[in-house]
Amino acid sequence: MTQRQPQRLRRSQLAVPGSSEKMMIKASQSAADHVFCDLEDAVAPSAKPGARQTIVEALNGLDWGRKVRCVRVNDVGTEWCYEDIITVVEGARENVDTIMLPKPMRPADVVFVDLLLSQLEAKLKIKKRIGIELLIEEVQALACVEDIAKASPRIESIIFGMGDYSASHGIDIAAINGASGYPGDIFHYPRFRITMAARAAGVDPVDGPFANFKDDEGYRRECRYARALGMVGKWAIHPNQIAGAIETFSPDPQAVADAREMAEVYAKAVADGIGSVNLRGTMVDAATVRLTANLIKTADLIGM
């Protein structure tokens, strides 16, 4: 897999309404790795034009630290999408890192955003490439997620939006709340398929929202499920959820130290012409080192 974009931390992706200057100030000061300023569901149609400018002012005027600065625009089937992108990019320029596109139904939707960003970057002489994050939330999108995931070299992450997906799939609200008696994780298949498509494309798989922000254990449980499947982070719809995501998706310090020692010992063994080596009773070979690579990468991004 070819690395297309800079590696970024996405353990916690905090959602914030783009119409609220106060909430964006708080988001910029939070511990989240990633903040997306929302122009879609969190903003009423009549408020969208004003919210675009509010977001631009926040991106340009606030200190976001090392956070990924993202804007969720409206989907390409709406009247707002192209103006969302043009206004934000023309106004914020290098101060926006990624555009989040909801409800891409087919690869062509992503190509549209890619081409529009390319035109804006050329016109404005923007030196960095703005990334794209995709929100998979319709059954039509899941049915071709592998093709969508490879639609543009700008794609950095693919997110599972289980709320709209449930409506699209006709999933009973009782099943979402765990009250249907279904024997397992109702979202296992879409999570797994999105993660596999993202990994095959070389981009980050991210889990979507957990509605009850007062249920910390429930949120952490969903984080554990997502991490077990290979996802790198989860949305936070409230600042209360940031800590749970960061703690769950951060590697254990001892595991990181062990992984780095394995990589070092194996590299020395290879240099000596040896294919595997015993490290305190554990056989370390190429497969072992490969298994630890994602852990080490995450630790490096965190600065552990």
N, C-alpha and C positions, 0 to 999 in steps of 0.2 A: 504494500500500500504506500502511496506517495503522500507525503505531508503537504497539504495545500495551503494551510493557514497557520498563523501563530498558535501555539498551544495556550489555552486559557483555563483557569479554574472555573468550574461550574458546579461546585458542591451545593451551593445555595443560590437559586435564582429568585430574587425578590421582585414581586409584581407591585407596581405603584401607578395609580391613575395619573395620566398625563395632564389632567385638568387641575390637579392639586399641587400648587407650588409648595405648600407646607409639607405634604407627604413626600415630595421629591427631596426636599432638604433633609428630612429624617432618613430617607433611603440612602442618600449620599454619605451619611454619617454612620450607617449601620455596618455590621460585620459581614454582610453578604458578599459573596465573590462576584456576583453578577446582578445588575438591576435592569429590569426592562420597564421603560416608561410606556404606558399603554394608551394607544389611540383607538383600540377596538372596543371590547365589551365594557370597559370601565368608563367610557365616555359617551354621553348621549349624542345623537346625530347633530343636534343644533350647537353642541359645544365643541365639536371636533376641530373646526378651523381655529378657534382660539386656543385649544389645547396644543395644537402644533407649535404655535409660537411660545407657549409656556414651556414646552419641552425644550425647544431650542435655547431659550434663556437659561434653563436649568443646566443643560449640557455645557453651555459656554461659561456659566457663571459660578457653578459649584465645584468644590474640590471632591472629586470622586475617588481619589487615591488610586489603588491598583484595580478597582472594579472594572468589569466589562460593562460598557455603556451601550445599552441596547434599546431600540424602540420597536414596539409591536405596532405595526400598521394594520389597516383593514385589508381584508382579502381582495384578490384581483377581480372578484365578481361584483364588487361594490363600486359606487361612484367616488369613493374617497381614496382608494389605494394610491393612485399615481400622484395625487397632490400631497398625500402624507409623505411619500418618499422624497419628492422634489423639495417640499418646504423644509423638511428635517435636514436633508443633506446640504442643500444650499445654505441653510442657516447655521448648522453645527459643523459642517465639513469634517475636519480631522477629529472632532470631539464626539463623534458617534462611531462606535466600533462595529456594531452589527445591526442589521434589520431583521426583525422576527416576522415571518410571513405565516399568518394563520390560514388554515383550510386550503392548502394546495391540493388540488384534485388530480393533477397530472403534471408531468415534467414541464410542459409548456408554461404553466403558471410560474414556475421558478425561473425559467428562461426569460420571461418578461421582466421580472425584477432584476435579474442579472444584467440584461441589456440596458435597462434604465439607469442602473447604478454605473455602468461603464460609460454611458453618455455624460452623466453628471460629473464623474471623476475626470473625464477628459476636458469638459467645459471649465470646471473649477480648478483644474490643475492639482487635484488632490493626489498626494504622493502615495498614500497607503491604500490598500484594497479593503473596502468595507465588506464584512462577512454577511452571510445569510444564515438565519436559524429557522428551521421549519417546524411547524406545529401540526402534527398528524392527528386529526380529530373527526374524520369521516370514514365510513367503511370503504368508499370509493378510493380514498387515499391509501388506506392500509392495503387494499387489493393490489396496488402497484407501487408500494413504498420503496421497493428495491430500485425501480427506475427513477422515482422522485429523488432518492438519496444521491443519485449520480448525475443529476440534471445540471449542476453548475460546480465549477471549482471553488466558488465562493462559500459553499455550504460548510458550516462549522459544526452544527449540532442538529439533531432531530429529537423532537420532544413529543411525548405522548400526552395528548389532551383528552383525558378520560371523560370529562363532563359532556362535551358535545359528541364525543364518540359514542357514549352510552345512548344518547338520543338517536343518533344515526343508526345504531345497531338494534335499537328497540329493547335495550336491556332494562329490566324492571328496576325501579328505584330501590326496592327492598333488597335486591341483590347488591347494589352499590353500597348500601349501608350494612351489608353482612347479615341481613335478617331473612334471607330467602331459604336458607338451608342448603345452598349450593356447596358441595364438598370441595372447596379449594378457593384459590384466588381467581375471582371472576375476570380479572384483567391480565392473567398470566399470558395468554396467547398474544394479544396485541403488544404487550411489553416485550415479550421475547422476540417477536418478529421485527419490531422497530429497532430493538437493540442489535439484532443480527444484521439488518440492513445498514444501520449506521456503522457498525464495525467493519462490514465488508467494504463500505465506501471510505473508511478511514476518518470518520467524524464522530463526535461525541453523542451518545445516547443519553437523554435526560428524561426523568419522570415528571409528570405534571402535578396538578394541585391536589391537596387534601383539604376538603372544605371546612372541617371542624377544627379551627385553629386553637380551640381550648382543650382538645384531646391530644396531649403531647405524646402519650404512649402509642395511640393509634397512628399518629404521624410518623413516629420513629419506626414502628412496625412496617409501614409502607416503604420507608427509606431502606430498611433492611432487605425487603423483598426486591426492590429495584437494584440495590447494590449486588445482591446475590446473582442477579441475571446479567450483570455487567454494565449497568448504568453508572454514570459518573456523578449524578446529582439529582436534586429534586426542587421543584418550585416551592416558594414560600409565599403564601397569599397574605401573611401577616408577619411582622417582625418576630413574634413569639416562636415562629417555626425555624428561624435561621439557625439557632444553636443546634437543634436536633439534626438538621441536614449536614451541617459542617462536622459535627462529631461522628455521625454515622459514615460519611463518605471520606473521612480522613483515615489514613492508614495508622495502625498501631506503631509507635516508635520502635519497639523491639523488633517487630516484623520487618520494618524498614532496615534496621541495622543488620538483621540476619540476611535479608535479601542482598544488601550491598556486599556483605562478606562472601556470600555465595558467588556473586558475580566476579568479585576480585579473585577468589580461589580458583574459579573455573577459568578465568582469563590466563592465570599463571599456568594452569594445567595444560591448556591449549598451546601456550607458548613453549611448553616442554614436550609437546607432542603427545599429550595424554588426553583421551576423549572424555573421561569422567574421573571424579575424585571423591574420596570419602571425607566428609566434614562432620566430625563428632557423631558418627553413626548414620548420617544421611548421605545418600549418593547424589552427587551434584553433577549434572550433565547439561547438554544444550537445552533439553526440554525443561529442566528445572529452572534454568536461568531465564528462559522465555516466559515462564509462568510468573516470575517476579518482576518482569519488565514494566507492566502497567503500574504496579505498586511503587516502584522506584520513580517512574515518571511523575506520578501524582505527588510524591514526597518532594521531588525537585521543584515542582510548581509552587508548592506550599512554602518551601524554604526549610524543610526539615533536615 
